[in-house]
Amino acid sequence: MTIRLHAQGLAKTFTLHTQGGIVLHVFDNIELVVKSGECVCLHGPSGAGKSTLLRSLYANYKPDAGKILVQHKGDMVDLLVVDPWEVVEIRRLTIGYVSQFLRVIPRVSALDVVAEPAIANGLPAEKAKALAQTLLTRLRIPERLWSLAPATFSGGEQQRVNIARGFIVNYPILLLDEPTASLDGANRQTVIALINEAKTRGAAIVGIFHDAEVREAVADRLFEVTPRSSESTTRSIPEPTRA
Ligand SMILES: Nc1ncnc2c1ncn2[C@@H]1O[C@H](COP(=O)(O)OP(=O)(O)OP(=O)(O)O)[C@@H](O)[C@H]1O
């Protein structure tokens, strides 16, 4: 099976500049390989760094050390050294990300929010909207809501719009941050089906699934993220130089 994502020696700290320069060591030496058709579940206690790792894999956070190799247009490229415009391209074509919360864009309808990534990938608008309708129907978003901006939608409705947006493109790599957190049983089953369909077409998936039923239905293996929070240190701040 093709390796789609390979994180090597990843380390991440946060420096809390507003709190005396305290340095939080979140994780280090992360080695994660994800192949085509495989779903890996990030696992570990609250605060261990699962979301931080997932966001790092999407280049939302910049790790302090290591590489994030992703297969993009046939080549392995390191997400941590590419130019910002390439990150935009990699996100458009190669890596999809479903966060727990929808970033609501005022006045843009739910249908257009979902269709947008497909249009950005070159699908004609009419086809993209037809695909968006199919996904919104599968995720039980009532048709009367399709033309409305999702700002006023319930938490679960917003999450389902976000899922439809993440699954409208056949991304080779998919990152899922608790995609079923606010969903009822029927919609959880739909998300399980969408994830398994993505695996069947060869997507490499990394996810955080707190729900055991979802985890068991989609994950091929667990990847343990171990907390390092007890090792926070204070980075010394240089004394101000006197005139
Ligand atoms: N932007 C940030 N700035 C500073 N510290 C952060 C930031 N994001 C996360 N942290 C810290 O990093 C650690 C890991 O947080 P993270 O959200 O990755 O954990 P998690 O394993 O996803 O937890 P949970 O299961 O509760 O969602 C926590 O101690 C958190 O306080």
The ligand as a Gaussian input file, in Angstrom:
#p B3LYP/6-31G(d) Opt

LIG

0 1
 N       -2.814000      27.281000      21.014000
 C       -2.330000      26.796000      22.154000
 N       -1.546000      27.567000      22.951000
 C       -1.033000      27.076000      24.101000
 N       -1.249000      25.821000      24.574000
 C       -2.027000      25.027000      23.811000
 C       -2.612000      25.452000      22.569000
 N       -3.318000      24.425000      22.059000
 C       -3.193000      23.400000      22.919000
 N       -2.428000      23.754000      23.974000
 C       -2.039000      22.904000      25.101000
 O       -1.464000      21.734000      24.552000
 C       -1.875000      20.575000      25.298000
 C       -2.519000      19.578000      24.347000
 O       -3.793000      20.081000      23.913000
 P       -4.687000      19.321000      22.833000
 O       -5.918000      20.139000      22.623000
 O       -3.852000      18.994000      21.660000
 O       -5.027000      17.974000      23.622000
 P       -6.037000      16.798000      23.244000
 O       -5.299000      15.529000      23.446000
 O       -6.623000      17.046000      21.893000
 O       -7.152000      16.961000      24.365000
 P       -8.755000      16.675000      24.376000
 O       -8.912000      15.174000      24.244000
 O       -9.181000      17.175000      25.702000
 O       -9.360000      17.457000      23.229000
 C       -2.817000      21.076000      26.377000
 O       -2.076000      21.143000      27.583000
 C       -3.230000      22.448000      25.909000
 O       -3.463000      23.307000      26.989000

